[in-house]
Amino acid sequence: MRARMVVAVAVLAVVAACSGAAPGGSGGSVLRVVAAENFWGSIAAQIGGSHADVQSVVTDPNADPHEYASSTNDSRAIAMADVVIVNGAGYDTWAQAMLGASKRASRRVITVADLVGKKEGDNPHFWYDPAFVARVADQITATFKTADPAGASYFDQRRAALDAALKPYRDRIAEIKHRFGGVKIAATESVFAYMASALGLDLISPPAFMTAVAEGTEPPAATVIQFQNQLQAKEARVLVYNVQAFSSVTTNLKHLAAAADIPVVGVSETLQPESATFQEWQVSQLLALENALNADALAR
């Protein structure tokens, strides 16, 4: 994977040297936007509308985004983009390397981690925090307006439309928090931690276990035993399972939860299905969680 990264970055440097800056939207052309991941790409596309051509790089719902291997096509896209959106905090280091290899004063870069005050080592799954999502949407709007001043009112209208489209997402969060705030849940990976907090749920899984799975390392043995004991004792009402970052250890936990009659809810890191909007994807997962919490409540 590292060899592929070196080749991609080398190609990017050549592309950047041979091509001028992409034309800006102020001249009437469409903004060229690259989002490292499709959850941010979906939001950017909804704000950009017909004034932005948004390309998302990490899109495969069946692959672990933490293990993404970049390509020369990614390099070219980033080198030619007017706006690039990266997650940061170590989640998409390949994108950071490509940006470093094709420095251009006219290109605007949104690094979500910087925007929300996080750094490498912090939980990088910022798109599962509704407050962060709103902040990113506002920053994308502001960046598009700077890149294309003539389209400022259009982008403001699109941002307002996105806010309306996000209402079912906010409503589901509020409803789950109202009905199930304080309920204990477990999660195999840290992807859901921000959302659990927003929902007022008590995430009891060992933090070191969730972090290890997110980073692709072996969880400490003591945390595995602790997690197993929590499930066997039915301390958690629901197990949230990352369908894109799993191992034999997390699969075993899923089986333990099923054996203990604990509902299992799958969540993903990228849009599922790939064609869904950010809000469609999130609402679908929130409904699944709400149904699982309902089923558990009825069974008690």
C-alpha positions, 0 to 999 in steps of 0.5 A: 500500500505504501508503494502505491501511495508513493507512485500516486503522489509522484504522479500528482506532482507531475500533474500539478507541474504540467497543469495550471490552476483550475478555472474558478467559479467566479468566471461562470464555470462549475467548481471542481470539488473533490471530497476524500469520502462520500459522506462529505461529498454528499453534503458538498453536492447538495450545497453545490448543486449545478454550480459544483461538480463533486467527486468523492474518492472513498465510496465502496460500502464493502471496504474498510475506509481505513485501509483505502489505497489511493490511485493516480486518478485520485491524484489527478482529481486532487491536483485539478480541484478548486476545492478539496474536502478531507476528514483529517485526524489521520483518517485520510493521510493519503489525501493529505500527502497528495495535497502536499505534493501539489501545492496551489494557492488558488485551491481551497482545502477544508480539513474537517478535523481542524474545523472541529478542533480535533487532531490525530489520535482523536476519534476521527468519525466526525460525520457521526456528530450532528453538530459537526455536520452542521459546522462542516455544511456551513464551512462548505457553503462559505468556501463555495461562496469565496470560490464563486462570489457570483454564485453566493446567493445560490449557495445560500439557497442550497444550504437552506434547502439542505437544512430542510432536508436534514430535518428528518435526521434531526427529528430522529435524533431528538426522538431517540434521545427523548425516549431512550436517553440513558439506555446502555448500548455497546459498539464494536468500534468508535464510529458510533461514539459521537452519535451515541453521545448526541442521542444521550445513550450510555456507550459502555464498551471499553474505549480501548477496544473500540479504538483498537478496532478502528485502527486495525490493531488487536484489542487488548485481551482484558478489554475483549474479556470485559466486552464479552462479560458485558454482553453475556450479562446483558448489560447493553440493550443493543450492540452497534456493529461496524459492518466495514471494520470487523474481525474475528473478535468483533464477529464473535461479539456479534454472535455473543449478543445474538445468543444473549438476545441483544439486538444487533444494529449494523452501521457503516462508515460510508454511504450505504447504499452508495447512491443514498444521500447523507441524510437518507443513510443516517436516517435509515440507520437511526430508524434501525437503532430505534426499532432495536431499542423498541424491540428490546423495551417490549421484550423486557 
